[in-house]
Amino acid sequence: MPPMPIIAAKDLCKHYRVGERDPGVKGFLRHFFKRKYKTVEAVKGVTFDINPGEMVGFLGPNGAGKTTVLKMLTGLIHPTSGSAVIDGRVPFHRETAFLKSITLVMGQKQQLIWDLPAMDSLRINASVYDIPQPEFEARIKELSNMLSLDGELKKPVRKLSLGERMKAELMAALVHQPTILFLDEPTLGLDVNAQAAVRDFLRDYNRKYNATILLTSHYMADITALCERVLMIHEGNLIYDGSLDGVTQRFAPYREVRLELCEPLEKRELEKYGEVESIEGREVRFIVPQENLTSAMNRMLAELAIVDLAVSDPPIEQIIGKLFKEGMNGEGTEARRDGGTKGGGQGA
Amino acid sequence: MSVVLRRVRTFLSVYNALMMEMRAEIVLWMLATTFPLIMMGVWYQAGESGKFALTAAAFAQYFTALFIIRQFTIVWVIYEFEGDVLQGRLSPYLLQPIDPVWRYVAQHTAERFTRMPFVAVLVGVLLVMVPDTRWSPGAGDLLLGALLTYLAFVLRFIIQYTFALLAFWTERAVAVENLWFMVYLFLSGLLGPLDVYSPTMRTIAMATPFPYMMYFPAQALLGRDPGMPWLWVLAILAGWIVLFLVINRLLWRVALKRYSAMGA
């Protein structure tokens, strides 16, 4: 029997009415006397399930609707239609048990009190979530060990580095030990080391508490390091729900061929073997459609003087970046469930 | 109960620390709210002319009492709340199992503790410099004055928090409250004691919540006759509190549905 999903979104829609105004005084006057509105469909019928313990990446370009979905799942905004059920509860009823089981971390927002040490904000949260003092101290010790953040908790938040502040934000968001984490760009603006530290922490937290994590990030490294399953949203539609590997098969039916030649060659001489991605001296990178791969390689081996040859999938960052940059090119609104992970099944 | 007490203790302790950090700003805010002292200067001169119901000393004492009450009833929740809504800072608060209003209540309460020593110094200086401002309230006057001042703060907070909820609909909730504040200035007794208003203006003022937030607490502190039984004053003040509390809670429910984390 498949596990019961802990997060279930069904046909979630969110429409906003936004005022439209032409520029200038004339536009202002026209808007003042006769307001024009347009309806923005931020999210258009998104459906997915997530099982307990899964870490799922939520991808999409800016304005795709990721944050709106997260806000609907946490009960911050009401869906225009459709339903969301989180651990058997309706988010926007804001039941205490629900609020104690979830957290939402928004990388660009902060809940820590700016002028006070982070420990003061943590104390507030401990009292809000009714965490007994000994338990609170134990959790702080544990979380600060996991995040390598100790003495910094006594410094005013304004004096912390961005990385330290983000770690302290994570502590504040997790001190009540939620089992469902909605993370919206938790590594935004952090340097590479701080990003890695946050990723390690999230992995450990997921393992330790069997926490379910839905994570959005612009850094593909976050997704590839943490998530086996991804949801992709574009213009409010869920366009993919499946394994990370499946993204390559679905959206990048081509391979990358790297050649090291004996002698450098002109681009026009190389183009007959496939799309030339780059040439650096004797090293050439081709993008070759999957169906032409065998014949293209046979020709290369027969006609070119090759020192070394390697075939690989293009990097996931490149695929997704290209995908969002070029648009979905008629990809339907139905989520692709390649990789057979509809409803998860990859729980950590 | 222990949960509530722990929350109260923690909130007050943390926000006290925050207000201590902001002590310089608090002194400046206090100095910026010396409006009753300015009005004292104006009315003191008028009182000396003998054309009004009150003497110069009575005016001086009235505005000193007003200054003290104003320091304890000052409310700024609308600025804080509007910023939180527009900047999306309210979102994390809404995801916690406690009404966000308690944070603002704790901030205001903690600020009173920080403000108190500075108020004491300023009032002390005033009493020394202007002998006419001095009066000797009885213990009963002080107790009643303190109770009315506290209730006036509660009413003023609830009213301003109700206006603050308009931030869910408009980015100009503060501007709307400023309009209300103009009427408050005039009818509360801040511009002048209601004793010198015309009977019509007095009747109009009494039909509003404003005199119960300034004039009556001042009358109590000064041990003067309010013109009606004190129990009536307390009952009417309590009635205004209940009325605005009901409006506030209804508006909050509607506002929560509307909230879409603007600016997030």
HADDOCK unambig.tbl for C-alpha pairs under 7 A between the chains (distance, minus, plus):
assign (segid A and resid 76 and name CA) (segid B and resid 91 and name CA) 6.84 0.50 0.50
assign (segid A and resid 77 and name CA) (segid B and resid 259 and name CA) 6.38 0.50 0.50
assign (segid A and resid 77 and name CA) (segid B and resid 260 and name CA) 5.36 0.50 0.50
assign (segid A and resid 78 and name CA) (segid B and resid 257 and name CA) 6.61 0.50 0.50
assign (segid A and resid 96 and name CA) (segid B and resid 97 and name CA) 5.32 0.50 0.50
assign (segid A and resid 99 and name CA) (segid B and resid 95 and name CA) 5.95 0.50 0.50
assign (segid A and resid 99 and name CA) (segid B and resid 96 and name CA) 5.97 0.50 0.50
assign (segid A and resid 99 and name CA) (segid B and resid 97 and name CA) 5.92 0.50 0.50
assign (segid A and resid 100 and name CA) (segid B and resid 97 and name CA) 6.97 0.50 0.50
assign (segid A and resid 109 and name CA) (segid B and resid 89 and name CA) 6.78 0.50 0.50
assign (segid A and resid 111 and name CA) (segid B and resid 92 and name CA) 6.39 0.50 0.50
assign (segid A and resid 115 and name CA) (segid B and resid 18 and name CA) 6.80 0.50 0.50
assign (segid A and resid 116 and name CA) (segid B and resid 18 and name CA) 6.41 0.50 0.50
assign (segid A and resid 120 and name CA) (segid B and resid 14 and name CA) 5.99 0.50 0.50
assign (segid A and resid 123 and name CA) (segid B and resid 10 and name CA) 6.96 0.50 0.50
assign (segid A and resid 124 and name CA) (segid B and resid 10 and name CA) 6.25 0.50 0.50
assign (segid A and resid 124 and name CA) (segid B and resid 11 and name CA) 6.29 0.50 0.50
assign (segid A and resid 127 and name CA) (segid B and resid 6 and name CA) 6.53 0.50 0.50
assign (segid A and resid 127 and name CA) (segid B and resid 7 and name CA) 5.18 0.50 0.50
assign (segid A and resid 127 and name CA) (segid B and resid 10 and name CA) 6.87 0.50 0.50
assign (segid A and resid 128 and name CA) (segid B and resid 7 and name CA) 6.66 0.50 0.50
assign (segid A and resid 128 and name CA) (segid B and resid 97 and name CA) 6.81 0.50 0.50
assign (segid A and resid 128 and name CA) (segid B and resid 98 and name CA) 6.57 0.50 0.50
assign (segid A and resid 130 and name CA) (segid B and resid 3 and name CA) 6.63 0.50 0.50
